[in-house]
Every structure is written in C-alpha cells, then in structure tokens.
C-alpha cells in the first residue's frame, strides 16, 4: 500500500488531533491507521491500543507512539499460524526496522528517557491534560512522526 505524502500527513495530523482530544500516544497512532486493516470501528481501535499509553500502563517503558506502530506492524505482517517462523521473522524484522527509525530520530524507545521523567510513577493516574501539558511534552511530534515512519515503511 503506497500513500502520497499528503495522505501520510493527513493521518499524522489525525493522530495528533486524537492525542489532543485526550487519547494516549498509542491510541492516537493506532487509531489513525487501523482502518487501513479493516478496523473501521474507531472505539475498537482505541480500546485495543489503550493499555500501551504512558509507556505501557504509565510505567514509562516502551513509548506509546512506538507501541502504536508495532501494533500496526502486527496487522501488516503478523503471522497467525503457530509455527510460522518465516512469518514471525518478517514481522520481527519490520518491527526492528520501525524501532530503529524511531530511535534514530529520538535517541530512545523508552518513554521515561524521551520525556526526562522517572521510569515508574507511584500511581496509575494519568497526568491532567492542560495546555501546559501539551507544550512541555514532545509527544505530539513523536506521534506524528511515528505515523509517518510507519506509513513510509510500507
């Protein structure tokens, strides 16, 4: 599936809009592209990707934007046959390629490192979404770039 730069940018901006509506990074990336794989129920796409925000359940581990890309990679190249080693290898290679591109751009895949925050907050309560929240975090940029990286890699 080849997309024009205009189409890619429209999806990147849709992901940023979802994030600014209050969805997490993973939800924003995944839901902005899930329809390409027949997931036209946006609520389903948002639920499927909900647990990966905040670096996986707000533990500040793997970046939610990157996790959103990896979820999409499963839809693109994931195997659903138990012993399909070639299929697994193709999927893992794709994920590693996406991860390498994201890491080359931002220096890490780890949420805590990307945000300069403690690795594991004391509680699972998400931060309040205010204008200051959006201004001090690079998440919007990383979300848009994750969508671009993903779609340009197809």
Steps between C-alpha positions, in 0.01 A plus 500: 500500500661821385374833629576851383679737735175696523312188614775413749496850643120495533523183708787643707289807577199280582718319754605830659135608514405177678779557751385856562145372552639305798591159358842357580792477258442139403130556441571804286746319273307174475154650450625737231593202279294201622241553226765404245466146638122484515463624857241764424355502852708781651388409853642150447830642374519730802428215743752265336779755539398653835737301723816616326476870592741660744768252401275198562248569773682816610809303604712717266640201312464472119365826356130484418552655157750226417267237644224630273730443202576149620131417536449614142800290395319195633203579280729550200737204540393303805467126466200311633645153446663341808829381351541751219860593570538681168190707575625578850837597360341735245292665773794530740721644225232758422464594868877528538519722192225728636667507842835588346352789305319636805809462720719667237263797506453530877791313661289249691187288503454542875228741612683608817814585302307683228314712757777533759270356767532236770463151353202396710251739657360416841144473373322414176309830492569677169623859500236766453487618140551874500652741249820492709503119482494510120759779481762332719481153346632393160228235469303669221810516283591137575145384426496672162846369417407145604213509250731637230769239571245222492322603179823579314629153593217315329 
